[in-house]
Amino acid sequence: MRRLRAVKCNTSLFDEQAARRFQSHKGKNSAATTFHLFAGTALRARWRKVEGSPDGQGWTWTGSVDGARYGHAVLISNGSQITANLSRGDGLLYQIRTAADGVIWVREIDQSRLSKKDQ
């Protein structure tokens, strides 16, 4: 891990109402979210698909990262809890996780520094 910080996140951007709104506009244009991860590091996720979880409790958002040919974005929301992986495809991975105490953390991982065991 290269960097870690606590962040504030508007989780209502990924709640049931937002998911239903996205689904009702499907095919017209995709929604996008800009994540300000660290000073000087922001990624814009372009959401392509939103699906409800099998248990009906959460939502899975999947898409790409603007300006990154091999970039991908996956975010899972469940109430005020979110988990996400964002990558430009350049070897840096950004993970967003909600801790048990409700604090949301972002960490930057340099995948080239992971051992084979960690991958």
ABEGO torsion letter per residue (X at the ends): XABBBBBBBBAAAABAAAAAAAAAABGABBBBBBBBABBGBBBBBBBABBBBBAAGABBBBBBBBBGBAABBBBBBBBEABBBBBBBAGAGBBBBBBBBAAGBBBBBBBBAAABBAAAX
